[in-house]
Amino acid sequence: MSDTIIKSAQPAKQKLEDLLDEVKAMDLTLPDQHLAVEQLELKRRTIEEKIGRLKLYVGTLGSINEKWSEYIQKQKNAQKRKQEEDKYADMVDDDKDMYKDEFEVAVQRLQQSMINNERFQQKELSQMSQQIVNLPQLPLPTFNGDPKSWREFWDSFDATVHFQKIPDIQKLNYLISCLRGNMSQSKKHSMDLSDEITDLTHIMNVPSKFSSGISIIP
């Protein structure tokens, strides 16, 4: 019976050891200020998953230990009981302190990293909100499709909106609101542009997109 219990504990022990090694190798330093919100969220989910697995494996080993302890208590033969107790002690004493210490350290590191990530995200969101609130209340420049006026328009838009620390999609919305023209398919063009533009800086190199008479606002 005890051999079966020992055998059942091996997979959980191996998984726990591997996971502890994974946690040791993880970069849990303070987040880089250039990390996107999506990357921070991915890191948070990864940390949560590691903590969940650590608790699962430790819980599994705890259940196995309880099962073995109950088995020992049921032994009526004193010699047999002593043999089982010695066998149990040999297995548990070798790993107990190591697993306990490493588990606690690993969970503490992961939880502290989660706290740091959350604080960083809150700070970034706060700064972003402040930037949005403090966006200059100035008339935005407009562009009517004339290639000759593109550079002047972009320089003004760049200073007024693009330079601000706000999401690209919001910059794009501001940009769309600045475009003028009288083409009938304005909304279709605007949707096409929204799907196509992933980095506003490359717009500077394609003024023809806006010089072809595209109308965003009827």
Legacy VTK file of the C-alpha trace (Angstrom):
# vtk DataFile Version 3.0
C-alpha trace
ASCII
DATASET POLYDATA
POINTS 218 float
0.000 0.000 0.000
2.724 2.467 0.977
4.612 1.702 -2.247
1.505 2.678 -4.193
1.230 5.928 -2.239
4.890 6.740 -2.853
4.472 6.039 -6.551
1.405 8.287 -6.750
3.375 11.163 -5.210
6.211 11.082 -7.752
4.434 12.860 -10.652
3.303 15.734 -8.415
6.783 16.024 -6.894
8.398 16.153 -10.341
5.905 18.717 -11.619
6.453 20.851 -8.533
10.229 20.709 -8.944
9.966 21.658 -12.629
7.592 24.523 -11.856
9.842 25.868 -9.098
12.684 25.907 -11.641
10.435 27.769 -14.107
9.599 30.410 -11.508
13.283 30.854 -10.638
14.039 31.503 -14.314
11.209 34.021 -14.792
11.985 37.710 -15.205
9.999 39.238 -12.352
11.701 42.628 -12.317
9.677 45.829 -12.441
7.780 46.219 -15.736
9.397 48.112 -18.572
7.669 51.442 -19.089
7.433 50.690 -22.800
5.441 47.472 -22.332
1.974 47.615 -23.843
-1.069 47.083 -21.638
-1.703 43.784 -23.454
1.803 42.557 -22.562
1.315 43.495 -18.918
-2.006 41.664 -18.886
-0.367 38.583 -20.429
2.337 38.684 -17.772
-0.306 38.961 -15.052
-2.198 35.943 -16.395
1.050 33.946 -16.611
1.865 34.730 -12.987
-1.646 33.783 -11.864
-1.336 30.488 -13.741
2.009 29.711 -12.064
0.604 30.449 -8.604
-2.406 28.246 -9.322
-0.236 25.333 -10.422
2.080 25.688 -7.419
-0.867 25.510 -5.048
-2.330 22.570 -6.971
0.836 20.454 -6.783
1.464 21.289 -3.125
-2.164 20.501 -2.350
-1.860 17.167 -4.150
1.217 16.225 -2.138
-0.535 17.318 1.048
-3.477 15.046 0.281
-1.137 12.127 -0.406
0.664 12.720 2.892
-2.634 12.723 4.768
-3.640 9.510 3.042
-0.371 7.853 4.022
-0.642 9.117 7.600
-4.130 7.623 7.879
-2.817 4.333 6.508
-0.067 4.256 9.132
-2.535 4.938 11.947
-4.592 1.933 10.896
-1.678 -0.486 11.241
-2.239 -2.782 14.240
1.068 -4.596 14.062
3.658 -2.504 15.906
6.555 -3.664 13.731
4.669 -3.018 10.509
3.613 0.381 11.781
7.208 1.278 12.660
8.373 0.245 9.199
5.740 2.430 7.561
6.582 5.369 9.819
10.277 5.077 8.951
9.496 4.828 5.247
7.207 7.844 5.474
9.839 9.834 7.372
12.521 9.010 4.804
10.434 10.380 1.960
8.945 13.394 3.699
11.981 14.634 5.606
14.106 14.735 2.458
11.764 17.127 0.686
9.593 18.828 3.292
11.805 21.777 4.181
13.034 22.288 0.634
9.555 22.297 -0.862
8.138 24.430 1.932
10.837 27.082 1.652
10.997 27.134 -2.134
7.217 27.133 -2.441
6.862 30.083 -0.088
9.643 32.030 -1.804
8.205 31.315 -5.259
4.685 32.392 -4.299
5.981 35.536 -2.603
7.998 36.485 -5.697
5.057 35.881 -8.002
2.599 37.765 -5.818
4.967 40.719 -5.430
5.443 40.802 -9.192
1.661 40.884 -9.643
1.417 43.793 -7.197
4.173 45.647 -9.077
2.423 45.034 -12.401
-0.906 46.275 -11.057
0.675 49.401 -9.585
2.477 50.050 -12.853
-0.723 49.623 -14.868
-2.639 51.925 -12.542
0.109 54.532 -12.841
0.142 54.254 -16.631
-3.648 54.511 -16.855
-3.611 57.486 -14.509
-0.959 59.234 -16.578
-2.847 58.412 -19.763
-6.063 59.809 -18.331
-4.208 62.924 -17.238
-2.778 63.319 -20.714
-6.240 62.999 -22.227
-7.716 65.484 -19.774
-4.877 67.916 -20.433
-4.998 67.602 -24.209
-4.729 71.186 -25.495
-8.123 72.693 -26.152
-7.006 74.116 -29.470
-8.734 73.986 -32.841
-7.434 70.902 -34.609
-5.875 71.421 -38.038
-7.780 70.180 -41.070
-6.672 68.553 -44.302
-8.738 68.848 -47.482
-6.805 66.466 -49.719
-4.358 68.948 -51.236
-0.932 67.240 -51.317
0.784 70.623 -51.078
-0.757 71.289 -47.693
-0.049 67.829 -46.274
3.286 68.656 -44.623
1.910 71.751 -42.930
-1.139 69.796 -41.728
0.897 66.882 -40.414
3.370 69.093 -38.538
0.474 70.783 -36.786
-1.343 67.497 -36.076
1.869 65.880 -34.865
2.445 68.623 -32.293
-1.177 68.892 -31.194
-2.237 65.226 -31.061
0.285 62.653 -32.232
2.935 63.755 -29.729
0.518 63.186 -26.839
0.643 59.933 -24.834
-2.790 58.641 -25.771
-3.812 55.359 -27.467
-3.174 55.136 -31.218
-6.840 54.405 -31.876
-7.741 57.709 -30.222
-5.124 59.503 -32.293
-6.656 57.907 -35.361
-10.096 59.150 -34.364
-8.692 62.657 -33.973
-7.024 62.325 -37.365
-10.248 61.200 -39.023
-12.063 64.173 -37.518
-9.509 66.498 -39.139
-10.031 65.256 -42.700
-12.320 67.145 -45.057
-13.712 66.369 -48.492
-16.907 65.663 -50.363
-16.607 62.072 -51.566
-19.818 60.075 -51.156
-18.068 56.920 -49.852
-16.466 58.705 -46.926
-17.516 56.241 -44.260
-16.346 53.248 -46.272
-12.962 54.880 -46.797
-12.664 55.759 -43.134
-13.359 52.158 -42.128
-10.803 50.917 -44.665
-8.250 53.294 -43.213
-9.021 52.222 -39.648
-8.346 48.597 -40.555
-5.226 49.410 -42.495
-3.407 51.887 -40.262
-1.416 50.270 -37.472
1.212 52.964 -36.899
0.329 56.605 -37.448
3.905 57.604 -38.206
3.800 55.814 -41.560
1.026 58.167 -42.702
3.682 60.796 -43.320
5.045 58.628 -46.111
1.722 58.064 -47.849
0.092 61.480 -48.323
-1.497 60.134 -51.514
-4.023 58.304 -49.324
-5.336 61.671 -48.264
-4.765 63.571 -51.472
-7.112 61.403 -53.538
-10.197 63.186 -52.393
-11.045 60.809 -49.556
-13.798 62.249 -47.452
-14.158 61.225 -43.841
-16.754 63.785 -42.823
-19.586 64.372 -45.318
LINES 1 219
218 0 1 2 3 4 5 6 7 8 9 10 11 12 13 14 15 16 17 18 19 20 21 22 23 24 25 26 27 28 29 30 31 32 33 34 35 36 37 38 39 40 41 42 43 44 45 46 47 48 49 50 51 52 53 54 55 56 57 58 59 60 61 62 63 64 65 66 67 68 69 70 71 72 73 74 75 76 77 78 79 80 81 82 83 84 85 86 87 88 89 90 91 92 93 94 95 96 97 98 99 100 101 102 103 104 105 106 107 108 109 110 111 112 113 114 115 116 117 118 119 120 121 122 123 124 125 126 127 128 129 130 131 132 133 134 135 136 137 138 139 140 141 142 143 144 145 146 147 148 149 150 151 152 153 154 155 156 157 158 159 160 161 162 163 164 165 166 167 168 169 170 171 172 173 174 175 176 177 178 179 180 181 182 183 184 185 186 187 188 189 190 191 192 193 194 195 196 197 198 199 200 201 202 203 204 205 206 207 208 209 210 211 212 213 214 215 216 217
